[in-house]
Amino acid sequence: MYVRHLTVADFRSWQAADLDLEPGPVVLAGANGQGKTNLVEALGYLATLSSHRVATDAPLIRSGAERAVVRAAVVADTRELRLELEITQGRANRARLNGAPVSRPRELLGALRTVLFAPEDLAIVRGDPSERRRFLDDLVVQRSPRIAGVRSDYDRVLRQRAALLKSAGSARRGGGQAELATLDVWDGHLATHGAQLLAARLRTVGELRPFAVTAYGQVAPGHEPLGLTYASTVVDAVAPDLVPDDTTPPGGDAELVAALESALRDQLEASRRAELDRGVNLVGPHRDDLELRLGALPVRGYASHGEGWSAALALRLGSYELLRADALSGGDPVLILDDVFAELDDERRDRLATLAAKAEQAIVTAAVPADVPDALQGARFEIAGGQVSRVV
């Protein structure tokens, strides 16, 4: 898979940009603040419907503009797909596939698959559990786009249920009647959607683990091995033999989903009094974490700066290899390396370049062209003054 063409209009700092790309290494070079990252962010947004830099869409629209548009032509298995996404202030986003409108932007998911490694990825290993859940869910959705709908439904249930918990808890404390029958209904919705999300996360962690461990050994040889564990009280309550790993055959998760749903219902019942007292959702996959270790020690709080970078890089390279290994995937995902070589020492830089050079398409941004290793010196574009120029 590779991006043949990218067009943006009123996206971030760009009034307009138009790039003809090609397979192999592609370098976007330019001083800081010229918009290199904005271009690869546009590609990442097309692939995941989220930004690696901000949590909301509003900053993606150029100041003074009403909407931003991103278009890309993607080639996968000799077939070309044309993707278009319109981001509008205060309105639902709109999307087109091959020129035809689609009912929801998430119908674009899977048409373009990217793995983007950026300085912000240090937050995955050093930040709060929400950063690791977001990383994991983005990977899950790239592998199985239908989970985007499950995650959206689960988030909606959390919002509705939190509002009900607050009102019901307030009524109980005031001596009134709490709407517990309605809460039972939302408990059922949370268990149903939460179990599906949990099962997808568990399968992805089990299959990601060997790829990430191998990648860490490649970028940080001689160091303690990387470990990945999905931490969840709900998962702890189901039979260990139901939890998938890299040896579990594809499919057949119905029994796991049923066990997780039952465990969620039990924990919701046991936690109801505490949830009513506090007015928050205390049970579910939104409370979980992806625990990362180097040897016996957690990465967060113990890893050096270099070890943290290596762990984050291993997660992204492991994700890349996992997406490559998926059946019927449409070819390699596009590997995007956003201004990362300046952050790495020479050894890690060379090892990353060797691995990235094997990608069907690797898009690299750099403020200093000399920071890009020779193995990735392919097609090159200069970014300056709001213009994109191909270097011949």
C-alpha positions as CSV (number, residue, x, y, z in Angstrom):
1,M,0.0,0.0,0.0
2,Y,1.2,3.5,-0.8
3,V,-0.2,7.0,-1.1
4,R,0.1,8.2,-4.7
5,H,-1.3,11.7,-4.2
6,L,-2.2,14.0,-1.3
7,T,-4.1,17.2,-1.4
8,V,-5.1,19.4,1.6
9,A,-7.1,22.6,1.7
10,D,-7.4,24.9,4.8
11,F,-5.9,22.1,6.9
12,R,-3.8,23.4,9.9
13,S,-1.4,26.0,8.4
14,W,-2.0,25.0,4.8
15,Q,-4.3,27.1,2.6
16,A,-3.5,24.5,-0.1
17,A,-0.9,21.8,-0.8
18,D,-0.6,19.2,-3.5
19,L,1.9,16.4,-3.6
20,D,2.5,13.6,-6.0
21,L,4.1,10.8,-4.1
22,E,5.6,7.4,-5.0
23,P,6.5,4.1,-3.3
24,G,9.7,3.8,-1.3
25,P,11.3,6.4,0.9
26,V,9.8,9.9,0.7
27,V,11.5,12.8,2.6
28,L,9.6,16.0,3.5
29,A,12.4,18.5,4.5
30,G,12.0,22.0,5.9
31,A,12.7,24.2,8.9
32,N,10.5,23.9,11.9
33,G,7.1,25.6,11.7
34,Q,6.8,25.2,7.9
35,G,4.1,22.6,8.0
36,K,5.8,19.2,7.4
37,T,4.0,17.6,10.4
38,N,0.7,19.0,9.3
39,L,0.9,17.1,6.0
40,V,1.6,13.7,7.6
41,E,-1.0,14.5,10.3
42,A,-3.5,14.8,7.5
43,L,-2.6,11.3,6.3
44,G,-2.8,9.9,9.8
45,Y,-6.2,11.5,10.2
46,L,-7.5,9.9,7.0
47,A,-6.3,6.5,8.3
48,T,-7.6,6.7,11.9
49,L,-10.1,9.7,12.0
50,S,-8.0,11.1,14.8
51,S,-4.9,13.2,15.2
52,H,-1.7,12.2,17.0
53,R,-1.4,15.8,18.3
54,V,-4.8,17.0,19.4
55,A,-7.9,15.4,20.9
56,T,-10.5,17.5,19.0
57,D,-11.0,18.5,15.3
58,A,-11.2,22.3,15.7
59,P,-7.4,22.9,15.6
60,L,-7.2,21.0,12.3
61,I,-9.1,23.8,10.5
62,R,-7.0,26.7,9.3
63,S,-7.6,29.9,11.2
64,G,-10.3,31.9,9.5
65,A,-11.6,29.0,7.4
66,E,-14.9,27.2,7.9
67,R,-13.8,23.8,6.9
68,A,-10.7,21.7,6.1
69,V,-10.5,19.1,3.3
70,V,-8.1,16.2,2.9
71,R,-7.9,14.1,-0.2
72,A,-5.7,11.1,-1.0
73,A,-5.3,8.6,-3.7
74,V,-4.2,5.2,-2.2
75,V,-2.9,2.3,-4.2
76,A,-3.3,-1.2,-2.6
77,D,-2.9,-4.5,-4.5
78,T,-2.9,-2.6,-7.9
79,R,-6.3,-1.0,-7.0
80,E,-6.6,2.7,-6.5
81,L,-9.0,4.3,-3.9
82,R,-9.8,8.0,-3.7
83,L,-10.5,9.2,-0.2
84,E,-11.9,12.6,0.8
85,L,-12.7,13.9,4.2
86,E,-14.3,17.3,5.0
87,I,-13.8,18.6,8.6
88,T,-16.3,21.4,9.4
89,Q,-16.5,23.6,12.4
90,G,-19.5,22.7,14.6
91,R,-20.9,20.1,12.2
92,A,-20.5,16.4,11.5
93,N,-17.6,15.6,9.2
94,R,-18.4,14.3,5.7
95,A,-16.5,11.8,3.6
96,R,-16.4,10.5,0.1
97,L,-15.0,7.2,-1.3
98,N,-14.1,7.2,-5.0
99,G,-16.2,10.3,-5.4
100,A,-19.4,8.9,-3.8
101,P,-20.6,10.2,-0.4
102,V,-20.6,7.7,2.4
103,S,-23.1,7.7,5.3
104,R,-20.3,8.0,8.0
105,P,-16.7,9.0,7.9
106,R,-15.7,5.7,9.6
107,E,-16.6,3.9,6.3
108,L,-13.2,5.2,5.1
109,L,-11.4,3.2,7.8
110,G,-9.3,0.4,6.4
111,A,-8.9,2.0,3.0
112,L,-5.6,3.7,4.2
113,R,-3.6,2.1,6.9
114,T,-0.7,4.0,8.5
115,V,1.8,3.6,11.3
116,L,3.0,7.0,12.5
117,F,5.9,7.4,14.9
118,A,6.4,10.9,16.3
119,P,7.9,12.6,19.3
120,E,4.5,12.7,20.9
121,D,4.7,8.9,21.2
122,L,6.8,9.2,24.4
123,A,3.4,9.9,26.0
124,I,2.4,6.3,25.3
125,V,5.1,4.9,27.6
126,R,5.4,7.9,30.1
127,G,1.9,9.2,30.1
128,D,-1.4,8.2,31.7
129,P,-3.2,4.9,30.9
130,S,-5.5,6.9,28.6
131,E,-2.6,7.3,26.2
132,R,-1.9,3.6,26.0
133,R,-5.6,2.8,25.6
134,R,-5.8,5.3,22.8
135,F,-2.8,3.7,21.1
136,L,-4.3,0.3,21.5
137,D,-7.7,1.3,20.3
138,D,-6.3,3.0,17.2
139,L,-4.5,-0.2,16.3
140,V,-7.6,-2.3,17.0
141,V,-9.7,-0.1,14.6
142,Q,-7.1,-0.3,11.9
143,R,-7.2,-4.1,12.1
144,S,-10.9,-4.3,12.4
145,P,-12.8,-1.1,11.3
146,R,-16.1,-2.3,12.7
147,I,-14.7,-1.8,16.2
148,A,-14.9,2.0,15.6
149,G,-18.6,1.6,15.9
150,V,-18.3,-0.5,19.0
151,R,-16.0,2.1,20.6
152,S,-18.3,5.0,19.7
153,D,-21.3,3.1,21.2
154,Y,-19.3,2.4,24.3
155,D,-18.3,6.0,24.8
156,R,-21.9,7.1,24.3
157,V,-23.0,4.6,27.0
158,L,-20.4,5.9,29.4
159,R,-21.6,9.5,28.9
160,Q,-25.3,8.5,29.4
161,R,-24.6,6.3,32.3
162,A,-22.4,8.8,34.1
163,A,-25.2,11.4,33.9
164,L,-27.7,8.9,35.3
165,L,-25.3,7.9,38.1
166,K,-25.0,11.5,39.1
167,S,-28.8,12.2,39.1
168,A,-29.6,8.9,40.8
169,G,-26.9,9.3,43.4
170,S,-28.2,12.8,44.2
171,A,-31.8,11.5,44.5
172,R,-30.7,8.8,46.9
173,R,-28.8,11.2,49.1
174,G,-31.8,13.6,49.1
175,G,-34.2,10.8,50.2
176,G,-35.8,10.5,46.7
177,Q,-36.3,7.6,44.4
178,A,-33.4,6.7,42.2
179,E,-34.0,5.5,38.6
180,L,-32.4,2.1,39.1
181,A,-34.4,0.3,36.5
182,T,-33.0,2.7,33.9
183,L,-29.6,2.1,35.3
184,D,-30.0,-1.6,34.8
185,V,-30.6,-1.0,31.1
186,W,-27.5,1.0,30.7
187,D,-25.5,-1.6,32.7
188,G,-26.6,-4.1,30.0
189,H,-25.4,-1.8,27.2
190,L,-22.1,-1.2,28.9
191,A,-21.5,-4.9,29.3
192,T,-22.4,-5.7,25.7
193,H,-20.2,-3.1,24.1
194,G,-17.5,-3.3,26.7
195,A,-17.1,-7.0,26.2
196,Q,-16.7,-6.6,22.5
197,L,-14.1,-3.9,22.9
198,L,-12.2,-5.8,25.5
199,A,-12.1,-9.0,23.4
200,A,-10.7,-7.0,20.4
201,R,-8.0,-5.3,22.7
202,L,-7.0,-8.7,24.1
203,R,-6.6,-10.3,20.7
204,T,-4.5,-7.4,19.5
205,V,-2.3,-7.3,22.5
206,G,-1.7,-11.1,22.3
207,E,-0.7,-10.8,18.6
208,L,1.2,-7.5,19.0
209,R,3.4,-8.9,21.8
210,P,5.9,-11.0,19.9
211,F,6.3,-8.3,17.2
212,A,6.9,-5.6,19.7
213,V,9.4,-7.7,21.7
214,T,11.3,-8.5,18.6
215,A,11.4,-4.9,17.5
216,Y,12.7,-3.8,20.9
217,G,15.5,-6.3,20.7
218,Q,16.4,-4.9,17.2
219,V,16.5,-1.2,18.3
220,A,17.9,-1.8,21.7
221,P,20.0,-5.0,21.6
222,G,21.5,-6.2,24.8
223,H,18.9,-4.5,27.0
224,E,16.3,-6.1,29.2
225,P,13.4,-7.5,27.2
226,L,10.2,-5.6,26.6
227,G,7.0,-7.0,28.2
228,L,3.4,-6.1,27.4
229,T,0.5,-7.1,29.7
230,Y,-3.2,-6.0,29.5
231,A,-4.2,-5.0,33.0
232,S,-7.9,-5.3,33.8
233,T,-9.9,-6.5,36.7
234,V,-12.6,-7.7,34.3
235,V,-10.1,-9.9,32.3
236,D,-8.7,-11.2,35.6
237,A,-12.2,-12.6,36.3
238,V,-12.4,-14.9,33.2
239,A,-10.8,-18.2,32.7
240,P,-7.1,-17.7,31.6
241,D,-7.4,-20.2,28.8
242,L,-10.0,-17.9,27.1
243,V,-7.5,-15.0,26.9
244,P,-6.0,-15.0,23.3
245,D,-2.3,-14.8,22.6
246,D,-0.1,-15.0,19.5
247,T,-0.8,-18.7,19.2
248,T,-4.6,-18.4,19.3
249,P,-6.2,-19.0,15.8
250,P,-8.2,-16.2,14.3
251,G,-11.9,-15.9,15.1
252,G,-13.7,-17.9,17.7
253,D,-14.0,-15.1,20.3
254,A,-17.7,-15.7,21.0
255,E,-17.0,-17.6,24.2
256,L,-14.5,-14.9,25.4
257,V,-17.0,-12.1,24.7
258,A,-19.7,-14.0,26.6
259,A,-17.4,-14.5,29.6
260,L,-16.3,-10.9,29.6
261,E,-19.9,-9.7,29.4
262,S,-20.8,-11.8,32.4
263,A,-17.8,-10.6,34.3
264,L,-18.7,-7.0,33.5
265,R,-22.3,-7.5,34.7
266,D,-21.1,-9.0,38.0
267,Q,-18.6,-6.2,38.6
268,L,-21.2,-3.5,37.8
269,E,-23.6,-5.1,40.3
270,A,-20.9,-5.2,43.0
271,S,-19.8,-1.6,42.3
272,R,-23.2,0.0,42.1
273,R,-23.3,1.5,45.6
274,A,-19.8,3.0,45.1
275,E,-20.7,4.3,41.6
276,L,-23.9,6.0,42.9
277,D,-21.9,7.6,45.8
278,R,-19.2,8.9,43.5
279,G,-21.3,9.5,40.3
280,V,-18.7,8.0,38.0
281,N,-18.3,4.8,35.9
282,L,-15.9,2.6,37.9
283,V,-16.1,-0.6,35.9
284,G,-15.2,-1.2,32.2
285,P,-12.4,-1.1,29.7
286,H,-12.1,2.7,30.1
287,R,-10.4,1.9,33.4
288,D,-7.8,-0.5,32.0
289,D,-4.1,-0.1,31.1
290,L,-1.5,-1.6,28.8
291,E,1.4,-2.3,31.2
292,L,4.9,-2.0,29.7
293,R,8.0,-3.5,31.4
294,L,11.7,-3.8,30.8
295,G,12.6,-6.9,32.6
296,A,10.8,-6.8,35.9
297,L,10.5,-3.0,36.1
298,P,7.7,-0.9,34.6
299,V,8.8,1.4,31.8
300,R,6.9,4.3,33.3
301,G,8.9,5.8,36.1
302,Y,12.0,3.6,35.7
303,A,13.1,3.7,32.0
304,S,15.8,6.1,30.9
305,H,15.1,8.6,28.1
306,G,16.7,6.3,25.5
307,E,14.8,3.2,26.8
308,G,11.6,5.1,26.7
309,W,12.2,6.1,23.1
310,S,13.1,2.5,22.3
311,A,9.9,1.2,23.9
312,A,7.7,3.6,22.0
313,L,9.5,2.8,18.8
314,A,9.1,-0.9,19.4
315,L,5.3,-0.5,19.9
316,R,5.1,1.3,16.5
317,L,7.3,-1.1,14.6
318,G,5.5,-4.0,16.2
319,S,2.2,-2.4,15.1
320,Y,3.6,-2.1,11.6
321,E,4.7,-5.8,11.4
322,L,1.3,-6.9,12.9
323,L,-0.6,-4.9,10.2
324,R,1.6,-6.4,7.6
325,A,0.9,-9.9,8.8
326,D,-2.8,-9.5,8.8
327,A,-4.5,-11.5,6.1
328,L,-6.3,-9.7,3.3
329,S,-4.8,-6.4,4.5
330,G,-4.1,-4.9,1.1
331,G,-0.4,-4.8,1.5
332,D,2.0,-3.0,3.8
333,P,0.8,0.0,5.8
334,V,2.4,3.3,5.1
335,L,5.1,4.0,7.6
336,I,5.4,7.6,8.7
337,L,8.4,8.9,10.7
338,D,7.7,12.4,11.9
339,D,10.8,14.3,12.9
340,V,12.2,11.4,15.0
341,F,15.7,10.9,13.7
342,A,16.9,14.1,15.4
343,E,15.8,12.6,18.7
344,L,17.7,9.3,18.3
345,D,21.3,8.5,18.9
346,D,23.3,7.2,15.9
347,E,22.9,3.5,16.8
348,R,19.1,3.7,17.1
349,R,18.9,6.0,14.0
350,D,20.7,3.5,11.9
351,R,18.7,0.5,13.1
352,L,15.4,2.4,12.5
353,A,16.5,3.3,9.0
354,T,17.4,-0.3,8.2
355,L,13.9,-1.4,9.3
356,A,12.1,1.4,7.6
357,A,13.8,1.0,4.3
358,K,12.0,-2.3,3.8
359,A,8.6,-0.6,3.9
360,E,6.5,-0.3,0.7
361,Q,6.3,3.4,1.4
362,A,8.1,5.3,4.2
363,I,7.3,9.0,4.6
364,V,10.0,10.8,6.7
365,T,9.9,14.5,7.9
366,A,13.1,16.2,9.0
367,A,14.1,19.8,9.7
368,V,17.7,19.0,8.7
369,P,18.0,16.7,5.7
370,A,21.3,15.4,7.0
371,D,19.5,13.8,9.9
372,V,17.8,11.3,7.5
373,P,20.1,8.2,7.1
374,D,21.2,7.3,3.6
375,A,19.0,4.2,3.6
376,L,15.9,6.5,3.5
377,Q,17.1,9.1,1.0
378,G,14.5,8.7,-1.7
379,A,12.1,11.2,-3.3
380,R,12.5,14.6,-1.6
381,F,10.3,17.6,-1.1
382,E,11.3,21.0,0.3
383,I,8.6,22.6,2.5
384,A,9.0,26.4,2.9
385,G,6.9,29.5,2.8
386,G,3.6,27.7,2.4
387,Q,4.9,25.9,-0.7
388,V,5.9,22.3,-1.5
389,S,8.7,21.8,-4.1
390,R,10.0,18.5,-5.5
391,V,13.8,18.4,-5.3
392,V,15.1,16.9,-8.5
